[in-house]
Amino acid sequence: MAVGKKSMVTKMNYVAGNKVPFHSHPNEQSGYVISGKFRIRYQNINQILNPGDSYSIAEDIKHSWEVIEGGEVIDVFTPPRQDYL
């Protein structure tokens, strides 16, 4: 959606059943759920996210993502993710 020198805004479109296994990256990641239902796991967090929920994950923290109901999520990465460019 937008890329600056210090941050990146993305809109992710997920399908039910999609899974992102545990991984980490050198980017802080904050997100906002527009639609759908998701499970996020990191550190001691195991949370179901619904529309209107948000989250923030510090850099280099292992986390995973499971799509329970398909939907859209806005993610902000700081700094921008080079693998998304």
PDB file of N, CA, C and O in Angstrom:
ATOM      1  N   MET A   1       0.818  -1.199   0.000  1.00  0.00           N
ATOM      2  CA  MET A   1       0.000   0.000   0.000  1.00  0.00           C
ATOM      3  C   MET A   1       0.863   1.265   0.000  1.00  0.00           C
ATOM      4  O   MET A   1       0.631   2.196  -0.771  1.00  0.00           O
ATOM      5  N   ALA A   2       1.885   1.273   0.903  1.00  0.00           N
ATOM      6  CA  ALA A   2       2.767   2.446   0.975  1.00  0.00           C
ATOM      7  C   ALA A   2       4.108   2.024   1.552  1.00  0.00           C
ATOM      8  O   ALA A   2       4.182   1.191   2.455  1.00  0.00           O
ATOM      9  N   VAL A   3       5.167   2.618   1.010  1.00  0.00           N
ATOM     10  CA  VAL A   3       6.516   2.329   1.497  1.00  0.00           C
ATOM     11  C   VAL A   3       7.241   3.645   1.700  1.00  0.00           C
ATOM     12  O   VAL A   3       7.326   4.475   0.795  1.00  0.00           O
ATOM     13  N   GLY A   4       7.762   3.821   2.908  1.00  0.00           N
ATOM     14  CA  GLY A   4       8.566   4.994   3.219  1.00  0.00           C
ATOM     15  C   GLY A   4       9.980   4.564   3.553  1.00  0.00           C
ATOM     16  O   GLY A   4      10.322   3.389   3.418  1.00  0.00           O
ATOM     17  N   LYS A   5      10.798   5.495   3.985  1.00  0.00           N
ATOM     18  CA  LYS A   5      12.171   5.173   4.347  1.00  0.00           C
ATOM     19  C   LYS A   5      12.238   4.338   5.618  1.00  0.00           C
ATOM     20  O   LYS A   5      13.142   3.518   5.770  1.00  0.00           O
ATOM     21  N   LYS A   6      11.277   4.540   6.546  1.00  0.00           N
ATOM     22  CA  LYS A   6      11.333   3.881   7.845  1.00  0.00           C
ATOM     23  C   LYS A   6      10.185   2.916   8.121  1.00  0.00           C
ATOM     24  O   LYS A   6      10.217   2.205   9.125  1.00  0.00           O
ATOM     25  N   SER A   7       9.176   2.873   7.258  1.00  0.00           N
ATOM     26  CA  SER A   7       8.035   1.976   7.515  1.00  0.00           C
ATOM     27  C   SER A   7       7.371   1.549   6.214  1.00  0.00           C
ATOM     28  O   SER A   7       7.602   2.119   5.148  1.00  0.00           O
ATOM     29  N   MET A   8       6.542   0.527   6.345  1.00  0.00           N
ATOM     30  CA  MET A   8       5.812  -0.034   5.206  1.00  0.00           C
ATOM     31  C   MET A   8       4.404  -0.411   5.688  1.00  0.00           C
ATOM     32  O   MET A   8       4.250  -0.993   6.762  1.00  0.00           O
ATOM     33  N   VAL A   9       3.386  -0.080   4.895  1.00  0.00           N
ATOM     34  CA  VAL A   9       2.001  -0.470   5.187  1.00  0.00           C
ATOM     35  C   VAL A   9       1.568  -1.459   4.121  1.00  0.00           C
ATOM     36  O   VAL A   9       1.690  -1.191   2.926  1.00  0.00           O
ATOM     37  N   THR A  10       1.055  -2.622   4.566  1.00  0.00           N
ATOM     38  CA  THR A  10       0.580  -3.639   3.624  1.00  0.00           C
ATOM     39  C   THR A  10      -0.854  -4.021   3.964  1.00  0.00           C
ATOM     40  O   THR A  10      -1.298  -3.861   5.101  1.00  0.00           O
ATOM     41  N   LYS A  11      -1.571  -4.525   2.969  1.00  0.00           N
ATOM     42  CA  LYS A  11      -2.890  -5.119   3.207  1.00  0.00           C
ATOM     43  C   LYS A  11      -2.792  -6.559   2.757  1.00  0.00           C
ATOM     44  O   LYS A  11      -2.531  -6.846   1.589  1.00  0.00           O
ATOM     45  N   MET A  12      -3.005  -7.459   3.697  1.00  0.00           N
ATOM     46  CA  MET A  12      -2.919  -8.890   3.427  1.00  0.00           C
ATOM     47  C   MET A  12      -4.327  -9.443   3.250  1.00  0.00           C
ATOM     48  O   MET A  12      -5.226  -9.126   4.028  1.00  0.00           O
ATOM     49  N   ASN A  13      -4.515 -10.270   2.224  1.00  0.00           N
ATOM     50  CA  ASN A  13      -5.790 -10.939   1.960  1.00  0.00           C
ATOM     51  C   ASN A  13      -5.590 -12.422   2.221  1.00  0.00           C
ATOM     52  O   ASN A  13      -4.857 -13.091   1.492  1.00  0.00           O
ATOM     53  N   TYR A  14      -6.237 -12.935   3.254  1.00  0.00           N
ATOM     54  CA  TYR A  14      -6.041 -14.315   3.691  1.00  0.00           C
ATOM     55  C   TYR A  14      -7.251 -15.189   3.360  1.00  0.00           C
ATOM     56  O   TYR A  14      -8.388 -14.718   3.338  1.00  0.00           O
ATOM     57  N   VAL A  15      -6.982 -16.468   3.106  1.00  0.00           N
ATOM     58  CA  VAL A  15      -8.004 -17.477   2.826  1.00  0.00           C
ATOM     59  C   VAL A  15      -8.040 -18.446   4.008  1.00  0.00           C
ATOM     60  O   VAL A  15      -6.998 -18.798   4.560  1.00  0.00           O
ATOM     61  N   ALA A  16      -9.240 -18.871   4.389  1.00  0.00           N
ATOM     62  CA  ALA A  16      -9.378 -19.823   5.498  1.00  0.00           C
ATOM     63  C   ALA A  16      -8.471 -21.027   5.265  1.00  0.00           C
ATOM     64  O   ALA A  16      -8.416 -21.584   4.168  1.00  0.00           O
ATOM     65  N   GLY A  17      -7.762 -21.411   6.322  1.00  0.00           N
ATOM     66  CA  GLY A  17      -6.854 -22.542   6.238  1.00  0.00           C
ATOM     67  C   GLY A  17      -5.406 -22.156   6.019  1.00  0.00           C
ATOM     68  O   GLY A  17      -4.508 -22.967   6.249  1.00  0.00           O
ATOM     69  N   ASN A  18      -5.157 -20.899   5.567  1.00  0.00           N
ATOM     70  CA  ASN A  18      -3.766 -20.441   5.425  1.00  0.00           C
ATOM     71  C   ASN A  18      -3.076 -20.477   6.779  1.00  0.00           C
ATOM     72  O   ASN A  18      -3.687 -20.174   7.804  1.00  0.00           O
ATOM     73  N   LYS A  19      -1.799 -20.848   6.780  1.00  0.00           N
ATOM     74  CA  LYS A  19      -1.002 -20.848   8.007  1.00  0.00           C
ATOM     75  C   LYS A  19       0.373 -20.283   7.695  1.00  0.00           C
ATOM     76  O   LYS A  19       0.964 -20.583   6.658  1.00  0.00           O
ATOM     77  N   VAL A  20       0.862 -19.472   8.594  1.00  0.00           N
ATOM     78  CA  VAL A  20       2.231 -18.974   8.521  1.00  0.00           C
ATOM     79  C   VAL A  20       2.947 -19.584   9.719  1.00  0.00           C
ATOM     80  O   VAL A  20       2.654 -19.221  10.858  1.00  0.00           O
ATOM     81  N   PRO A  21       3.881 -20.505   9.486  1.00  0.00           N
ATOM     82  CA  PRO A  21       4.559 -21.169  10.600  1.00  0.00           C
ATOM     83  C   PRO A  21       5.414 -20.184  11.399  1.00  0.00           C
ATOM     84  O   PRO A  21       5.672 -19.063  10.960  1.00  0.00           O
ATOM     85  N   PHE A  22       5.850 -20.633  12.587  1.00  0.00           N
ATOM     86  CA  PHE A  22       6.690 -19.782  13.423  1.00  0.00           C
ATOM     87  C   PHE A  22       7.880 -19.275  12.617  1.00  0.00           C
ATOM     88  O   PHE A  22       8.559 -20.041  11.935  1.00  0.00           O
ATOM     89  N   HIS A  23       8.116 -17.978  12.708  1.00  0.00           N
ATOM     90  CA  HIS A  23       9.206 -17.308  12.012  1.00  0.00           C
ATOM     91  C   HIS A  23       9.507 -16.005  12.748  1.00  0.00           C
ATOM     92  O   HIS A  23       8.742 -15.585  13.616  1.00  0.00           O
ATOM     93  N   SER A  24      10.598 -15.383  12.406  1.00  0.00           N
ATOM     94  CA  SER A  24      10.907 -14.056  12.942  1.00  0.00           C
ATOM     95  C   SER A  24      11.543 -13.229  11.845  1.00  0.00           C
ATOM     96  O   SER A  24      12.002 -13.766  10.837  1.00  0.00           O
ATOM     97  N   HIS A  25      11.569 -11.926  12.043  1.00  0.00           N
ATOM     98  CA  HIS A  25      12.200 -11.007  11.103  1.00  0.00           C
ATOM     99  C   HIS A  25      12.675  -9.786  11.877  1.00  0.00           C
ATOM    100  O   HIS A  25      12.207  -9.529  12.986  1.00  0.00           O
ATOM    101  N   PRO A  26      13.596  -9.039  11.300  1.00  0.00           N
ATOM    102  CA  PRO A  26      14.169  -7.897  12.016  1.00  0.00           C
ATOM    103  C   PRO A  26      13.274  -6.656  11.997  1.00  0.00           C
ATOM    104  O   PRO A  26      13.746  -5.543  12.228  1.00  0.00           O
ATOM    105  N   ASN A  27      11.986  -6.848  11.723  1.00  0.00           N
ATOM    106  CA  ASN A  27      11.041  -5.743  11.620  1.00  0.00           C
ATOM    107  C   ASN A  27      10.026  -5.815  12.757  1.00  0.00           C
ATOM    108  O   ASN A  27       9.505  -6.888  13.060  1.00  0.00           O
ATOM    109  N   GLU A  28       9.748  -4.682  13.383  1.00  0.00           N
ATOM    110  CA  GLU A  28       8.587  -4.615  14.261  1.00  0.00           C
ATOM    111  C   GLU A  28       7.360  -4.718  13.365  1.00  0.00           C
ATOM    112  O   GLU A  28       7.344  -4.159  12.269  1.00  0.00           O
ATOM    113  N   GLN A  29       6.328  -5.433  13.826  1.00  0.00           N
ATOM    114  CA  GLN A  29       5.111  -5.628  13.027  1.00  0.00           C
ATOM    115  C   GLN A  29       3.905  -5.299  13.884  1.00  0.00           C
ATOM    116  O   GLN A  29       3.720  -5.867  14.960  1.00  0.00           O
ATOM    117  N   SER A  30       3.084  -4.374  13.398  1.00  0.00           N
ATOM    118  CA  SER A  30       1.830  -4.042  14.067  1.00  0.00           C
ATOM    119  C   SER A  30       0.725  -4.195  13.039  1.00  0.00           C
ATOM    120  O   SER A  30       0.903  -3.860  11.868  1.00  0.00           O
ATOM    121  N   GLY A  31      -0.430  -4.709  13.486  1.00  0.00           N
ATOM    122  CA  GLY A  31      -1.500  -4.947  12.538  1.00  0.00           C
ATOM    123  C   GLY A  31      -2.875  -4.652  13.090  1.00  0.00           C
ATOM    124  O   GLY A  31      -3.079  -4.539  14.299  1.00  0.00           O
ATOM    125  N   TYR A  32      -3.821  -4.530  12.157  1.00  0.00           N
ATOM    126  CA  TYR A  32      -5.224  -4.252  12.462  1.00  0.00           C
ATOM    127  C   TYR A  32      -6.083  -5.182  11.610  1.00  0.00           C
ATOM    128  O   TYR A  32      -5.916  -5.238  10.391  1.00  0.00           O
ATOM    129  N   VAL A  33      -6.995  -5.906  12.239  1.00  0.00           N
ATOM    130  CA  VAL A  33      -7.865  -6.849  11.536  1.00  0.00           C
ATOM    131  C   VAL A  33      -9.087  -6.101  11.001  1.00  0.00           C
ATOM    132  O   VAL A  33      -9.873  -5.538  11.762  1.00  0.00           O
ATOM    133  N   ILE A  34      -9.225  -6.108   9.677  1.00  0.00           N
ATOM    134  CA  ILE A  34     -10.379  -5.494   9.018  1.00  0.00           C
ATOM    135  C   ILE A  34     -11.544  -6.474   9.007  1.00  0.00           C
ATOM    136  O   ILE A  34     -12.667  -6.125   9.370  1.00  0.00           O
ATOM    137  N   SER A  35     -11.264  -7.703   8.586  1.00  0.00           N
ATOM    138  CA  SER A  35     -12.301  -8.735   8.510  1.00  0.00           C
ATOM    139  C   SER A  35     -11.645 -10.094   8.700  1.00  0.00           C
ATOM    140  O   SER A  35     -10.429 -10.227   8.562  1.00  0.00           O
ATOM    141  N   GLY A  36     -12.448 -11.102   9.017  1.00  0.00           N
ATOM    142  CA  GLY A  36     -11.938 -12.454   9.206  1.00  0.00           C
ATOM    143  C   GLY A  36     -11.703 -12.781  10.668  1.00  0.00           C
ATOM    144  O   GLY A  36     -12.047 -12.013  11.566  1.00  0.00           O
ATOM    145  N   LYS A  37     -11.100 -13.955  10.879  1.00  0.00           N
ATOM    146  CA  LYS A  37     -10.807 -14.438  12.229  1.00  0.00           C
ATOM    147  C   LYS A  37      -9.474 -15.169  12.170  1.00  0.00           C
ATOM    148  O   LYS A  37      -9.267 -16.021  11.305  1.00  0.00           O
ATOM    149  N   PHE A  38      -8.564 -14.836  13.092  1.00  0.00           N
ATOM    150  CA  PHE A  38      -7.186 -15.311  13.031  1.00  0.00           C
ATOM    151  C   PHE A  38      -6.694 -15.733  14.409  1.00  0.00           C
ATOM    152  O   PHE A  38      -7.179 -15.240  15.428  1.00  0.00           O
ATOM    153  N   ARG A  39      -5.722 -16.653  14.434  1.00  0.00           N
ATOM    154  CA  ARG A  39      -5.028 -17.008  15.670  1.00  0.00           C
ATOM    155  C   ARG A  39      -3.583 -16.557  15.524  1.00  0.00           C
ATOM    156  O   ARG A  39      -2.906 -16.901  14.555  1.00  0.00           O
ATOM    157  N   ILE A  40      -3.120 -15.783  16.498  1.00  0.00           N
ATOM    158  CA  ILE A  40      -1.735 -15.334  16.528  1.00  0.00           C
ATOM    159  C   ILE A  40      -1.069 -15.936  17.768  1.00  0.00           C
ATOM    160  O   ILE A  40      -1.655 -15.996  18.848  1.00  0.00           O
ATOM    161  N   ARG A  41       0.171 -16.376  17.573  1.00  0.00           N
ATOM    162  CA  ARG A  41       0.936 -16.960  18.674  1.00  0.00           C
ATOM    163  C   ARG A  41       2.330 -16.346  18.690  1.00  0.00           C
ATOM    164  O   ARG A  41       3.004 -16.276  17.662  1.00  0.00           O
ATOM    165  N   TYR A  42       2.748 -15.904  19.866  1.00  0.00           N
ATOM    166  CA  TYR A  42       4.121 -15.443  20.093  1.00  0.00           C
ATOM    167  C   TYR A  42       4.339 -15.317  21.592  1.00  0.00           C
ATOM    168  O   TYR A  42       3.425 -14.974  22.342  1.00  0.00           O
ATOM    169  N   GLN A  43       5.550 -15.598  22.008  1.00  0.00           N
ATOM    170  CA  GLN A  43       5.911 -15.608  23.425  1.00  0.00           C
ATOM    171  C   GLN A  43       4.843 -16.381  24.198  1.00  0.00           C
ATOM    172  O   GLN A  43       4.619 -17.554  23.897  1.00  0.00           O
ATOM    173  N   ASN A  44       4.181 -15.777  25.175  1.00  0.00           N
ATOM    174  CA  ASN A  44       3.127 -16.461  25.936  1.00  0.00           C
ATOM    175  C   ASN A  44       1.737 -16.126  25.425  1.00  0.00           C
ATOM    176  O   ASN A  44       0.747 -16.401  26.103  1.00  0.00           O
ATOM    177  N   ILE A  45       1.648 -15.537  24.240  1.00  0.00           N
ATOM    178  CA  ILE A  45       0.372 -15.116  23.655  1.00  0.00           C
ATOM    179  C   ILE A  45      -0.156 -16.206  22.727  1.00  0.00           C
ATOM    180  O   ILE A  45       0.575 -16.710  21.874  1.00  0.00           O
ATOM    181  N   ASN A  46      -1.415 -16.564  22.895  1.00  0.00           N
ATOM    182  CA  ASN A  46      -2.141 -17.463  21.999  1.00  0.00           C
ATOM    183  C   ASN A  46      -3.543 -16.871  21.929  1.00  0.00           C
ATOM    184  O   ASN A  46      -4.398 -17.197  22.753  1.00  0.00           O
ATOM    185  N   GLN A  47      -3.782 -15.994  20.938  1.00  0.00           N
ATOM    186  CA  GLN A  47      -4.965 -15.163  20.929  1.00  0.00           C
ATOM    187  C   GLN A  47      -5.736 -15.287  19.619  1.00  0.00           C
ATOM    188  O   GLN A  47      -5.144 -15.397  18.546  1.00  0.00           O
ATOM    189  N   ILE A  48      -7.058 -15.267  19.722  1.00  0.00           N
ATOM    190  CA  ILE A  48      -7.934 -15.188  18.553  1.00  0.00           C
ATOM    191  C   ILE A  48      -8.195 -13.712  18.278  1.00  0.00           C
ATOM    192  O   ILE A  48      -8.569 -12.961  19.179  1.00  0.00           O
ATOM    193  N   LEU A  49      -7.995 -13.302  17.029  1.00  0.00           N
ATOM    194  CA  LEU A  49      -8.220 -11.919  16.622  1.00  0.00           C
ATOM    195  C   LEU A  49      -9.440 -11.837  15.724  1.00  0.00           C
ATOM    196  O   LEU A  49      -9.604 -12.643  14.808  1.00  0.00           O
ATOM    197  N   ASN A  50     -10.288 -10.868  15.987  1.00  0.00           N
ATOM    198  CA  ASN A  50     -11.511 -10.614  15.230  1.00  0.00           C
ATOM    199  C   ASN A  50     -11.466  -9.200  14.661  1.00  0.00           C
ATOM    200  O   ASN A  50     -10.588  -8.419  15.029  1.00  0.00           O
ATOM    201  N   PRO A  51     -12.407  -8.851  13.761  1.00  0.00           N
ATOM    202  CA  PRO A  51     -12.418  -7.495  13.212  1.00  0.00           C
ATOM    203  C   PRO A  51     -12.386  -6.438  14.324  1.00  0.00           C
ATOM    204  O   PRO A  51     -13.117  -6.519  15.310  1.00  0.00           O
ATOM    205  N   GLY A  52     -11.513  -5.448  14.127  1.00  0.00           N
ATOM    206  CA  GLY A  52     -11.357  -4.385  15.106  1.00  0.00           C
ATOM    207  C   GLY A  52     -10.209  -4.611  16.077  1.00  0.00           C
ATOM    208  O   GLY A  52      -9.794  -3.683  16.771  1.00  0.00           O
ATOM    209  N   ASP A  53      -9.685  -5.849  16.134  1.00  0.00           N
ATOM    210  CA  ASP A  53      -8.552  -6.151  17.014  1.00  0.00           C
ATOM    211  C   ASP A  53      -7.246  -5.724  16.362  1.00  0.00           C
ATOM    212  O   ASP A  53      -7.148  -5.623  15.139  1.00  0.00           O
ATOM    213  N   SER A  54      -6.253  -5.479  17.194  1.00  0.00           N
ATOM    214  CA  SER A  54      -4.926  -5.127  16.695  1.00  0.00           C
ATOM    215  C   SER A  54      -3.867  -5.845  17.519  1.00  0.00           C
ATOM    216  O   SER A  54      -4.162  -6.428  18.561  1.00  0.00           O
ATOM    217  N   TYR A  55      -2.633  -5.794  17.038  1.00  0.00           N
ATOM    218  CA  TYR A  55      -1.534  -6.488  17.704  1.00  0.00           C
ATOM    219  C   TYR A  55      -0.232  -5.788  17.352  1.00  0.00           C
ATOM    220  O   TYR A  55      -0.162  -5.018  16.394  1.00  0.00           O
ATOM    221  N   SER A  56       0.795  -6.068  18.142  1.00  0.00           N
ATOM    222  CA  SER A  56       2.125  -5.542  17.866  1.00  0.00           C
ATOM    223  C   SER A  56       3.149  -6.562  18.327  1.00  0.00           C
ATOM    224  O   SER A  56       3.069  -7.076  19.443  1.00  0.00           O
ATOM    225  N   ILE A  57       4.115  -6.854  17.460  1.00  0.00           N
ATOM    226  CA  ILE A  57       5.150  -7.852  17.730  1.00  0.00           C
ATOM    227  C   ILE A  57       6.502  -7.166  17.546  1.00  0.00           C
ATOM    228  O   ILE A  57       6.780  -6.596  16.491  1.00  0.00           O
ATOM    229  N   ALA A  58       7.330  -7.227  18.571  1.00  0.00           N
ATOM    230  CA  ALA A  58       8.661  -6.626  18.483  1.00  0.00           C
ATOM    231  C   ALA A  58       9.519  -7.373  17.461  1.00  0.00           C
ATOM    232  O   ALA A  58       9.227  -8.516  17.108  1.00  0.00           O
ATOM    233  N   GLU A  59      10.563  -6.724  17.001  1.00  0.00           N
ATOM    234  CA  GLU A  59      11.469  -7.354  16.041  1.00  0.00           C
ATOM    235  C   GLU A  59      12.116  -8.593  16.650  1.00  0.00           C
ATOM    236  O   GLU A  59      12.336  -8.668  17.859  1.00  0.00           O
ATOM    237  N   ASP A  60      12.417  -9.568  15.784  1.00  0.00           N
ATOM    238  CA  ASP A  60      13.130 -10.798  16.140  1.00  0.00           C
ATOM    239  C   ASP A  60      12.379 -11.706  17.118  1.00  0.00           C
ATOM    240  O   ASP A  60      12.997 -12.550  17.767  1.00  0.00           O
ATOM    241  N   ILE A  61      11.063 -11.549  17.234  1.00  0.00           N
ATOM    242  CA  ILE A  61      10.243 -12.422  18.079  1.00  0.00           C
ATOM    243  C   ILE A  61       9.589 -13.476  17.191  1.00  0.00           C
ATOM    244  O   ILE A  61       8.923 -13.135  16.213  1.00  0.00           O
ATOM    245  N   LYS A  62       9.772 -14.755  17.522  1.00  0.00           N
ATOM    246  CA  LYS A  62       9.124 -15.816  16.744  1.00  0.00           C
ATOM    247  C   LYS A  62       7.614 -15.744  16.952  1.00  0.00           C
ATOM    248  O   LYS A  62       7.127 -15.609  18.074  1.00  0.00           O
ATOM    249  N   HIS A  63       6.884 -15.837  15.832  1.00  0.00           N
ATOM    250  CA  HIS A  63       5.424 -15.768  15.878  1.00  0.00           C
ATOM    251  C   HIS A  63       4.836 -16.598  14.738  1.00  0.00           C
ATOM    252  O   HIS A  63       5.501 -16.872  13.739  1.00  0.00           O
ATOM    253  N   SER A  64       3.574 -16.990  14.914  1.00  0.00           N
ATOM    254  CA  SER A  64       2.870 -17.737  13.863  1.00  0.00           C
ATOM    255  C   SER A  64       1.474 -17.148  13.697  1.00  0.00           C
ATOM    256  O   SER A  64       0.998 -16.383  14.535  1.00  0.00           O
ATOM    257  N   TRP A  65       0.831 -17.526  12.590  1.00  0.00           N
ATOM    258  CA  TRP A  65      -0.451 -16.948  12.185  1.00  0.00           C
ATOM    259  C   TRP A  65      -1.281 -18.049  11.551  1.00  0.00           C
ATOM    260  O   TRP A  65      -0.791 -18.784  10.693  1.00  0.00           O
ATOM    261  N   GLU A  66      -2.526 -18.167  11.963  1.00  0.00           N
ATOM    262  CA  GLU A  66      -3.441 -19.155  11.386  1.00  0.00           C
ATOM    263  C   GLU A  66      -4.730 -18.452  10.996  1.00  0.00           C
ATOM    264  O   GLU A  66      -5.275 -17.669  11.774  1.00  0.00           O
ATOM    265  N   VAL A  67      -5.218 -18.729   9.793  1.00  0.00           N
ATOM    266  CA  VAL A  67      -6.446 -18.109   9.311  1.00  0.00           C
ATOM    267  C   VAL A  67      -7.612 -19.047   9.610  1.00  0.00           C
ATOM    268  O   VAL A  67      -7.709 -20.136   9.044  1.00  0.00           O
ATOM    269  N   ILE A  68      -8.488 -18.612  10.500  1.00  0.00           N
ATOM    270  CA  ILE A  68      -9.676 -19.397  10.863  1.00  0.00           C
ATOM    271  C   ILE A  68     -10.815 -19.077   9.894  1.00  0.00           C
ATOM    272  O   ILE A  68     -11.488 -19.979   9.396  1.00  0.00           O
ATOM    273  N   GLU A  69     -11.025 -17.783   9.632  1.00  0.00           N
ATOM    274  CA  GLU A  69     -11.988 -17.315   8.632  1.00  0.00           C
ATOM    275  C   GLU A  69     -11.259 -16.302   7.760  1.00  0.00           C
ATOM    276  O   GLU A  69     -10.614 -15.389   8.275  1.00  0.00           O
ATOM    277  N   GLY A  70     -11.358 -16.455   6.453  1.00  0.00           N
ATOM    278  CA  GLY A  70     -10.655 -15.567   5.536  1.00  0.00           C
ATOM    279  C   GLY A  70     -10.995 -14.104   5.767  1.00  0.00           C
ATOM    280  O   GLY A  70     -12.097 -13.778   6.210  1.00  0.00           O
ATOM    281  N   GLY A  71     -10.054 -13.230   5.469  1.00  0.00           N
ATOM    282  CA  GLY A  71     -10.299 -11.805   5.639  1.00  0.00           C
ATOM    283  C   GLY A  71      -9.077 -10.977   5.318  1.00  0.00           C
ATOM    284  O   GLY A  71      -8.102 -11.470   4.750  1.00  0.00           O
ATOM    285  N   GLU A  72      -9.141  -9.701   5.693  1.00  0.00           N
ATOM    286  CA  GLU A  72      -8.096  -8.743   5.382  1.00  0.00           C
ATOM    287  C   GLU A  72      -7.482  -8.169   6.661  1.00  0.00           C
ATOM    288  O   GLU A  72      -8.165  -7.946   7.660  1.00  0.00           O
ATOM    289  N   VAL A  73      -6.176  -7.941   6.591  1.00  0.00           N
ATOM    290  CA  VAL A  73      -5.424  -7.385   7.713  1.00  0.00           C
ATOM    291  C   VAL A  73      -4.485  -6.307   7.182  1.00  0.00           C
ATOM    292  O   VAL A  73      -3.825  -6.498   6.161  1.00  0.00           O
ATOM    293  N   ILE A  74      -4.431  -5.187   7.871  1.00  0.00           N
ATOM    294  CA  ILE A  74      -3.446  -4.151   7.576  1.00  0.00           C
ATOM    295  C   ILE A  74      -2.252  -4.400   8.481  1.00  0.00           C
ATOM    296  O   ILE A  74      -2.412  -4.515   9.696  1.00  0.00           O
ATOM    297  N   ASP A  75      -1.053  -4.486   7.907  1.00  0.00           N
ATOM    298  CA  ASP A  75       0.182  -4.649   8.667  1.00  0.00           C
ATOM    299  C   ASP A  75       1.094  -3.465   8.405  1.00  0.00           C
ATOM    300  O   ASP A  75       1.179  -2.963   7.284  1.00  0.00           O
ATOM    301  N   VAL A  76       1.781  -3.022   9.461  1.00  0.00           N
ATOM    302  CA  VAL A  76       2.804  -1.985   9.353  1.00  0.00           C
ATOM    303  C   VAL A  76       4.115  -2.607   9.821  1.00  0.00           C
ATOM    304  O   VAL A  76       4.188  -3.166  10.915  1.00  0.00           O
ATOM    305  N   PHE A  77       5.137  -2.508   8.997  1.00  0.00           N
ATOM    306  CA  PHE A  77       6.462  -3.037   9.313  1.00  0.00           C
ATOM    307  C   PHE A  77       7.449  -1.884   9.414  1.00  0.00           C
ATOM    308  O   PHE A  77       7.464  -0.986   8.573  1.00  0.00           O
ATOM    309  N   THR A  78       8.277  -1.923  10.461  1.00  0.00           N
ATOM    310  CA  THR A  78       9.312  -0.935  10.662  1.00  0.00           C
ATOM    311  C   THR A  78      10.615  -1.643  10.973  1.00  0.00           C
ATOM    312  O   THR A  78      10.665  -2.376  11.960  1.00  0.00           O
ATOM    313  N   PRO A  79      11.652  -1.476  10.209  1.00  0.00           N
ATOM    314  CA  PRO A  79      11.725  -0.826   8.895  1.00  0.00           C
ATOM    315  C   PRO A  79      10.971  -1.649   7.851  1.00  0.00           C
ATOM    316  O   PRO A  79      10.488  -2.738   8.162  1.00  0.00           O
ATOM    317  N   PRO A  80      10.862  -1.146   6.613  1.00  0.00           N
ATOM    318  CA  PRO A  80      10.191  -1.913   5.562  1.00  0.00           C
ATOM    319  C   PRO A  80      10.816  -3.291   5.381  1.00  0.00           C
ATOM    320  O   PRO A  80      12.029  -3.457   5.515  1.00  0.00           O
ATOM    321  N   ARG A  81       9.983  -4.268   5.079  1.00  0.00           N
ATOM    322  CA  ARG A  81      10.478  -5.631   4.812  1.00  0.00           C
ATOM    323  C   ARG A  81      11.049  -5.678   3.399  1.00  0.00           C
ATOM    324  O   ARG A  81      10.332  -5.469   2.420  1.00  0.00           O
ATOM    325  N   GLN A  82      12.322  -5.948   3.307  1.00  0.00           N
ATOM    326  CA  GLN A  82      12.986  -6.014   2.001  1.00  0.00           C
ATOM    327  C   GLN A  82      12.433  -7.150   1.154  1.00  0.00           C
ATOM    328  O   GLN A  82      12.387  -7.033  -0.071  1.00  0.00           O
ATOM    329  N   ASP A  83      12.006  -8.261   1.787  1.00  0.00           N
ATOM    330  CA  ASP A  83      11.484  -9.388   1.018  1.00  0.00           C
ATOM    331  C   ASP A  83      10.094  -9.109   0.450  1.00  0.00           C
ATOM    332  O   ASP A  83       9.599  -9.901  -0.352  1.00  0.00           O
ATOM    333  N   TYR A  84       9.447  -8.005   0.841  1.00  0.00           N
ATOM    334  CA  TYR A  84       8.147  -7.620   0.292  1.00  0.00           C
ATOM    335  C   TYR A  84       8.270  -6.608  -0.837  1.00  0.00           C
ATOM    336  O   TYR A  84       7.290  -6.324  -1.525  1.00  0.00           O
ATOM    337  N   LEU A  85       9.452  -6.070  -1.032  1.00  0.00           N
ATOM    338  CA  LEU A  85       9.616  -5.031  -2.065  1.00  0.00           C
ATOM    339  C   LEU A  85       9.763  -5.646  -3.439  1.00  0.00           C
ATOM    340  O   LEU A  85       9.911  -4.925  -4.425  1.00  0.00           O
TER     341      LEU A  85
END
